[in-house]
Structures are given as C-alpha cells and as structure tokens.
Amino acid sequence: AAIERPAQEALDAFWEKVGSSEEEVRSSTSLTYHHKGLDAGDARIVAYLLASPVLTNLNLGWNKIGAEGTEGLVQAHLARVCAACPLAFGRKCQHTYMSRK
C-alpha cells in the first residue's frame, strides 16, 4: 500500500532540514541525511520517499528517529521490496520483519 503524502508544511520543514527538494530526491540513487536532526516525524517523510524506484542507498545515521521512526521505515522498505518480489507469484510476498519491541 502506498504511503499517503505528508502535509505540505511537514514536507517544507523536512526539505529545509535536509537541504533538498522532492524532485532531487525522486531522481537520486543515494541519499545521505546524517546529522540532520531528523526525528520520527521526519522518518515518516523518508518512508514516503522510499517509493522512489531509483533509490538504492539511504544513510540516516546520527539522527533521533527512534524505534517508531525505524519501524515505519522498515515497513515502507518491505512494502517497496514486496511490491516487486518475484517470490510473490500473485500472492502476498513472504518477506518478514521481526521488530524489537
């Protein structure tokens, strides 16, 4: 399932933090957002951006995303991977993730 587009105000604040734009991100193969002061709310925006078909590398080190933000990123990544999974054969993909709760 596609992640809903975040509110424009949240996106504007995110772009200010990372010094980029959605157009740049959607065409990038690699994003480095370390030491940007990102939090769980920003992680929801990154999860939304994971729908980019060209992104292959994401660096979010040294931020304060926390468990909630991490969980959202993992779920978004799995949704992206499973959407193109050759193992699904028209069924639900069998990729799994065990969260540490």
N, C-alpha and C positions, 0 to 999 in steps of 0.2 A: 504494500500500500504506500502510496506517495505521501510524503510528509507535507503538511499544509504550510504554505508560505507564511513566514513570520510577519508581524506587523511592520509597516514601513519605518516607524520610529525605532524599533528594535534593530532593523537592518541598518538604518543610518548610523546608529550608535556603534554597531559592530564594524561597519566599514571605516569609521573614524578610528577605532581601536587598532585595526589591522592594516590600515593604510592602503586599502584596495577597493575594488568595485566588483559587483556581481558579474559583469561582463568579463573582467580579467580572470576571476575565479573559474567561471564556466569554461574557459579555454585553457586553463592551466593543467599540466600533468602533475605538478608538485606544489604543495602549499606549506610554507614554514611560518607558523604562528606561535613560536616560542617566546616567552617573556612578554606577552601582550596584555596580561591582566584579564584573561578570559575566565568566565565563571560558568556555572551550569546553564544559565540562560543563553550565553554565547554558544555553548555546546549544542543547544537545540538548533541554532542557526547553522552551525557546522554540519549537523546531521541533515538538515535541509539541503545544504550544498553538496552532500555526498552523492546526490543524484546525478552529478556531472559525469558523463560517460568517459571523459578523458583523464580524470584524476586517478593517479596511481600511487602517490606518496603524500602523506599528511603528517606533519610534525607539530604536535601541540604541547611539547614539553614545557615545564616550568610555568604552568598556569594553575588556576584553582578551580578546575572543572568539577572535581569531587565525584563521588560514586553515582549520583543521579545523572550528571552530565555524561559520565563514561558509559553508563548503561544505555542511554539514548543513542550515543554514537555507535555502540556495538550493534544495537538493534537496527539502526539505519544501514550500517555496513552489511549486516546479514540480509536485510531486505534487498539491497543492491546486488549482492552476490547471488542470492537465491533466485532473483528475477531472471538471471541469465544462466542458471545452473543446468548443465547438461544431464545431471543425475535426476532431475525432477520428472522428466518424461510426462509432462502434462499434469503431474500431481504436485502436491506441496513438497518443496525441497526438504531434504533430511538434514541440512546443516543445523547444528545446535550450538547453544552457548550457555554455559552454566555461570550465572552471576554469583559473585561472592557477597552474599547477604548475611 
